[in-house]
């Protein structure tokens, strides 16, 4: 169920259909799984934090007689909390903390630093996703007050030598749906290991540790959702930083991918494609070829989910809102859709990664990116 109303977004359905507990969230990883990060931030502290949470990418679990796919944010909540939430379509309690909009408060989902405007079980996850669930509050005009902070800092330092940290605020526009704009977080606090500093207008601050040891850096601020924690290791004074590894000669040339057959910008519904295919120019061998397909129709933004084999509504339009999925590691690749593409405007992307780790990330219109319309 897609959630389009402001009320629906406030009372965010943490499962459009979710949940019997996964037995043993710390058990051995299933044969088919995604690894994601999950943080659940309450009013006054972090309730759940998993840097690498293993979530099954197949199967479902039960909630009040309905089914939720594990490969969704709902599945990540179920696994990450060990079933410690109220398992309601419009969840109020997660990890022991309740938000029922009695004080304009509700649970808000974020995925890859973007707010989600649909239910958790209708939002697929992919390997490497960053999931944040935060206790949100609205002002008198219905605009969201709390915004997440992102901390960037080095992992190592030397006692007596300053290091620079940077904090970014993922600010939200007013209105619905809100638009995220990363901005320097000025005047917020960065603390850890006994040190406390405040960021300047550029969102930057310097921290100096007098003794060797370890610290856990985190940024906090008024009406801000506390940042991720960055572990810092401080070397003794006078200790040189580890020497960089000797340079090695390696393949740095990315594969060159191409989409076949979609040369026309406008295609009749009768000739709409059902088979997507192409080729990769790479002599050293491939580890993955991935596709991404997004659709816009009548102001509705959608992305193709290979796991669900259907288009899923997204909170904003654009190729970046889509999900990449693998079509194997063959230089001549293809993907069979269950039916011809319906009317709409499409952006199809392909990228490949070779055995040296190079990925064809630069978009080349007409080659690894094709924009077309089915009419």
C-alpha positions as CSV (number, residue, x, y, z in Angstrom):
1,X,0.0,0.0,0.0
2,X,1.5,3.3,-1.1
3,X,1.1,6.1,1.4
4,X,0.4,9.5,-0.2
5,X,-1.5,11.5,2.4
6,X,0.3,13.6,4.9
7,X,-1.6,11.8,7.7
8,X,-0.4,8.5,6.2
9,X,3.2,9.7,6.2
10,X,3.0,10.9,9.8
11,X,1.5,7.6,11.1
12,X,4.1,5.8,9.0
13,X,3.0,2.2,8.4
14,X,6.1,0.3,9.4
15,X,4.6,-2.7,7.7
16,X,2.1,-2.7,4.9
17,X,2.0,-6.4,5.8
18,X,4.6,-7.6,8.3
19,X,6.0,-10.0,10.6
20,X,6.6,-13.2,12.7
21,X,10.0,-12.9,14.3
22,X,13.1,-14.3,12.6
23,X,14.4,-16.9,15.0
24,X,17.8,-15.7,16.2
25,X,18.8,-12.4,14.5
26,X,22.4,-13.3,15.2
27,X,22.2,-16.8,13.6
28,X,24.3,-17.7,10.6
29,X,23.6,-15.7,7.4
30,X,21.0,-17.3,5.2
31,X,22.0,-18.5,1.7
32,X,20.4,-15.5,0.1
33,X,20.7,-12.3,2.1
34,X,21.3,-8.5,2.0
35,X,23.6,-6.8,4.4
36,X,22.4,-3.3,5.4
37,X,23.1,-0.8,8.2
38,X,20.2,0.0,10.5
39,X,19.8,2.7,13.2
40,X,16.7,3.4,15.2
41,X,16.9,6.8,16.9
42,X,14.5,7.6,19.7
43,X,13.9,11.0,21.4
44,X,16.9,10.7,23.8
45,X,19.1,8.0,22.5
46,X,20.0,5.3,20.0
47,X,17.6,2.4,20.4
48,X,19.1,0.0,17.8
49,X,22.3,0.2,15.9
50,X,23.6,-2.4,13.4
51,X,26.5,-1.6,11.2
52,X,26.1,-4.8,9.2
53,X,22.7,-6.4,9.6
54,X,22.0,-9.6,7.7
55,X,18.4,-9.7,6.3
56,X,17.1,-12.6,4.2
57,X,16.4,-11.5,0.6
58,X,13.8,-14.2,0.1
59,X,10.8,-15.4,2.1
60,X,8.1,-13.6,4.1
61,X,6.9,-13.3,7.7
62,X,3.4,-12.9,9.1
63,X,1.7,-10.0,10.6
64,X,-2.0,-10.4,11.5
65,X,-2.6,-12.8,8.7
66,X,-0.8,-10.7,6.1
67,X,2.7,-11.3,4.6
68,X,5.7,-9.0,4.5
69,X,8.7,-9.7,2.4
70,X,12.0,-10.0,4.4
71,X,13.7,-8.0,1.6
72,X,12.1,-4.8,2.8
73,X,12.6,-2.2,5.5
74,X,9.9,-4.1,7.4
75,X,12.2,-7.1,7.3
76,X,15.1,-5.1,8.5
77,X,13.1,-3.8,11.5
78,X,11.9,-7.3,12.4
79,X,15.4,-8.7,12.3
80,X,17.2,-5.7,13.7
81,X,14.9,-5.5,16.8
82,X,14.5,-9.2,17.2
83,X,10.8,-8.7,16.9
84,X,10.7,-6.0,19.6
85,X,8.0,-3.8,18.0
86,X,4.2,-3.7,18.0
87,X,4.0,-5.3,14.6
88,X,1.0,-3.1,13.5
89,X,0.4,-1.8,10.0
90,X,0.8,1.7,11.6
91,X,3.5,1.0,14.1
92,X,3.6,3.1,17.3
93,X,6.1,1.2,19.5
94,X,9.6,0.2,18.4
95,X,12.3,-1.1,20.8
96,X,10.2,0.0,23.7
97,X,9.6,3.6,22.7
98,X,6.1,4.8,21.6
99,X,5.1,7.6,19.3
100,X,1.4,7.9,18.5
101,X,1.1,11.6,17.3
102,X,-0.2,12.7,20.7
103,X,2.5,15.3,20.6
104,X,2.8,15.6,16.8
105,X,5.3,12.7,17.1
106,X,5.7,9.7,14.8
107,X,8.2,7.2,13.4
108,X,9.8,8.3,10.2
109,X,11.7,6.0,7.7
110,X,14.8,7.1,5.8
111,X,16.6,5.0,3.2
112,X,20.0,6.0,1.8
113,X,19.6,9.5,3.3
114,X,16.2,10.1,1.7
115,X,12.8,10.2,3.5
116,X,10.4,7.4,2.5
117,X,6.8,8.1,1.9
118,X,5.4,4.6,1.8
119,X,5.1,1.6,4.2
120,X,8.2,-0.3,5.3
121,X,7.0,-3.6,3.7
122,X,6.4,-1.8,0.4
123,X,10.0,-0.5,0.3
124,X,12.5,-3.0,-0.9
125,X,16.1,-3.1,0.4
126,X,19.3,-3.9,-1.4
127,X,22.8,-4.9,-0.3
128,X,24.6,-1.9,1.2
129,X,21.5,0.2,2.0
130,X,21.6,2.7,4.9
131,X,18.4,2.6,6.8
132,X,17.5,5.2,9.5
133,X,14.3,5.2,11.6
134,X,13.8,8.3,13.7
135,X,11.3,9.7,16.1
136,X,9.9,12.7,14.2
137,X,7.9,15.7,15.3
138,X,5.8,18.2,13.3
139,X,5.4,21.9,14.0
140,X,2.1,23.7,14.1
141,X,2.0,23.8,10.3
142,X,2.6,20.1,9.8
143,X,6.3,20.5,8.8
144,X,8.9,18.1,10.0
145,X,11.2,19.5,12.7
146,X,13.9,16.9,13.3
147,X,16.6,16.4,10.6
148,X,19.5,13.9,10.6
149,X,23.2,14.8,11.0
150,X,26.0,13.1,9.0
151,X,29.5,13.1,10.6
152,X,32.6,12.7,8.6
153,X,35.9,12.3,10.4
154,X,39.2,10.4,10.0
155,X,39.6,7.0,11.6
156,X,43.1,7.8,13.0
157,X,44.9,10.7,14.7
158,X,48.1,11.4,16.6
159,X,48.1,12.7,20.2
160,X,48.7,16.4,20.2
161,X,47.8,16.8,16.5
162,X,44.4,18.4,15.5
163,X,42.1,16.6,13.2
164,X,39.2,18.1,11.2
165,X,35.7,16.8,11.4
166,X,32.7,17.8,9.2
167,X,29.0,17.7,10.0
168,X,26.3,17.8,7.4
169,X,22.6,18.5,8.1
170,X,20.0,16.8,5.9
171,X,17.6,19.7,5.9
172,X,14.0,19.3,4.8
173,X,11.9,21.7,2.8
174,X,8.4,22.6,3.9
175,X,5.4,21.2,2.2
176,X,4.7,17.6,1.1
177,X,6.6,15.6,0.0
178,X,9.7,17.3,1.6
179,X,12.9,17.7,-0.4
180,X,16.3,16.9,1.2
181,X,19.1,19.5,0.9
182,X,22.4,18.6,2.5
183,X,23.8,21.8,4.2
184,X,26.8,22.5,6.6
185,X,25.6,21.9,10.1
186,X,26.7,25.1,12.0
187,X,26.7,25.3,15.8
188,X,26.3,21.6,16.5
189,X,28.3,19.7,19.0
190,X,30.8,16.9,18.2
191,X,32.0,14.9,21.2
192,X,33.9,11.8,22.1
193,X,36.8,10.7,24.3
194,X,36.4,13.6,26.6
195,X,36.6,16.2,23.9
196,X,33.7,18.6,23.0
197,X,33.8,21.0,20.1
198,X,31.3,23.1,18.2
199,X,31.1,23.4,14.4
200,X,31.6,26.7,12.5
201,X,29.5,28.1,9.7
202,X,31.0,25.6,7.3
203,X,30.0,22.7,9.6
204,X,33.7,22.1,10.5
205,X,35.6,21.8,13.8
206,X,39.0,20.6,15.0
207,X,39.6,18.1,17.7
208,X,42.9,17.5,19.5
209,X,43.6,14.5,21.9
210,X,46.4,14.8,24.3
211,X,46.9,11.1,24.9
212,X,46.8,7.9,22.9
213,X,43.6,5.8,23.1
214,X,40.3,5.4,21.4
215,X,37.2,7.6,21.1
216,X,33.8,7.4,19.6
217,X,32.9,10.6,17.9
218,X,29.2,11.7,17.4
219,X,27.4,14.9,16.5
220,X,24.3,16.2,18.2
221,X,22.3,19.4,18.0
222,X,18.9,21.0,18.9
223,X,16.1,19.5,16.8
224,X,18.7,17.3,15.1
225,X,18.9,13.5,15.0
226,X,22.2,12.4,16.4
227,X,24.8,11.4,13.8
228,X,26.4,8.1,13.1
229,X,29.3,7.2,15.5
230,X,32.8,7.2,14.1
231,X,35.5,5.2,16.0
232,X,38.8,7.1,16.3
233,X,42.1,5.6,17.2
234,X,44.7,8.0,18.6
235,X,48.4,7.1,18.2
236,X,51.0,8.2,20.8
237,X,52.7,11.6,20.2
238,X,55.7,11.3,17.9
239,X,54.4,8.1,16.3
240,X,54.5,8.3,12.6
241,X,51.4,7.4,10.6
242,X,51.6,4.0,8.9
243,X,53.5,4.2,5.6
244,X,51.3,3.9,2.6
245,X,51.4,0.6,0.8
246,X,53.8,0.4,-2.1
247,X,52.1,1.2,-5.3
248,X,51.2,-1.7,-7.5
249,X,50.4,-1.8,-11.2
250,X,46.8,-2.7,-11.6
251,X,44.0,-2.4,-14.2
252,X,42.3,1.0,-13.8
253,X,40.3,1.0,-17.0
254,X,36.5,0.6,-16.4
255,X,34.4,-1.8,-18.6
256,X,32.4,-0.1,-21.3
257,X,28.7,-1.1,-21.2
258,X,26.1,-0.7,-23.9
259,X,22.3,-1.2,-24.2
260,X,21.1,-2.7,-27.5
261,X,17.9,-2.2,-29.4
262,X,16.5,1.0,-27.8
263,X,17.5,3.6,-30.3
264,X,14.2,5.4,-30.7
265,X,13.2,8.0,-28.2
266,X,9.5,7.2,-28.7
267,X,8.1,3.7,-29.0
268,X,4.5,2.7,-29.6
269,X,2.9,0.5,-26.9
270,X,2.7,-2.3,-29.5
271,X,6.5,-2.3,-29.9
272,X,7.3,-1.7,-26.2
273,X,10.3,-3.8,-25.1
274,X,9.9,-6.9,-23.0
275,X,13.6,-8.1,-23.4
276,X,16.4,-5.8,-22.2
277,X,19.8,-6.7,-23.6
278,X,23.3,-5.4,-24.3
279,X,27.0,-6.1,-24.2
280,X,30.1,-5.2,-22.2
281,X,33.6,-4.5,-23.7
282,X,36.0,-5.9,-21.1
283,X,38.8,-8.3,-21.7
284,X,39.8,-9.0,-18.1
285,X,36.5,-10.7,-17.0
286,X,33.5,-9.4,-15.1
287,X,32.2,-9.8,-11.6
288,X,28.8,-8.2,-12.1
289,X,26.5,-6.5,-14.6
290,X,23.7,-4.5,-13.1
291,X,20.6,-2.7,-14.5
292,X,18.4,0.1,-13.1
293,X,15.0,1.1,-14.6
294,X,12.9,4.0,-13.5
295,X,9.5,5.2,-14.8
296,X,7.5,8.4,-14.7
297,X,3.8,8.5,-15.7
298,X,1.2,11.1,-14.8
299,X,3.4,12.6,-12.2
300,X,3.9,9.2,-10.5
301,X,7.5,8.2,-9.9
302,X,8.4,4.5,-10.0
303,X,11.4,2.2,-10.0
304,X,11.6,-1.5,-11.1
305,X,12.1,-4.0,-8.4
306,X,13.6,-7.2,-9.8
307,X,12.8,-9.0,-6.5
308,X,9.1,-8.1,-6.7
309,X,9.1,-8.1,-10.5
310,X,7.0,-4.9,-10.6
311,X,7.4,-1.2,-10.4
312,X,7.4,0.3,-6.9
313,X,6.4,3.9,-6.2
314,X,9.2,6.2,-5.1
315,X,9.1,9.5,-3.1
316,X,10.8,11.4,-5.9
317,X,11.5,11.0,-9.6
318,X,14.9,10.5,-11.2
319,X,17.2,7.6,-12.0
320,X,18.9,8.0,-8.6
321,X,15.6,6.9,-6.9
322,X,15.9,3.5,-8.6
323,X,17.5,0.2,-7.5
324,X,20.3,-1.6,-9.2
325,X,19.9,-5.3,-9.7
326,X,22.3,-8.0,-11.1
327,X,21.8,-9.8,-14.4
328,X,24.9,-11.9,-13.9
329,X,28.5,-11.5,-15.1
330,X,28.3,-12.3,-18.8
331,X,29.6,-9.8,-21.4
332,X,26.5,-10.4,-23.4
333,X,23.7,-9.7,-20.9
334,X,19.9,-9.8,-21.1
335,X,16.9,-9.5,-18.8
336,X,13.4,-10.7,-19.5
337,X,10.6,-8.6,-18.2
338,X,7.3,-10.4,-17.2
339,X,5.4,-8.2,-19.7
340,X,5.9,-5.3,-22.2
341,X,6.6,-2.0,-20.6
342,X,3.4,0.1,-20.2
343,X,3.1,3.7,-21.3
344,X,5.4,6.1,-19.6
345,X,8.8,7.8,-19.7
346,X,11.8,5.5,-18.8
347,X,15.4,5.8,-18.0
348,X,17.4,2.5,-18.3
349,X,20.9,2.3,-17.0
350,X,23.5,-0.4,-17.1
351,X,26.9,-0.7,-15.4
352,X,29.5,-3.4,-15.0
353,X,32.3,-4.2,-12.6
354,X,35.4,-6.0,-13.7
355,X,37.7,-8.3,-11.7
356,X,40.0,-5.4,-10.8
357,X,37.1,-3.6,-9.2
358,X,36.6,-1.0,-11.9
359,X,33.0,0.1,-12.5
360,X,31.4,1.8,-15.5
361,X,29.8,4.6,-13.5
362,X,30.0,7.5,-15.9
363,X,26.7,7.9,-17.8
364,X,26.9,8.0,-21.6
365,X,23.5,8.8,-23.2
366,X,22.8,6.3,-26.0
367,X,25.2,3.8,-24.7
368,X,25.0,2.8,-21.0
369,X,21.9,5.1,-20.5
370,X,18.9,5.2,-22.7
371,X,15.9,7.5,-22.2
372,X,12.8,6.6,-24.0
373,X,9.0,7.0,-24.0
374,X,6.3,4.3,-24.5
375,X,3.2,6.0,-26.0
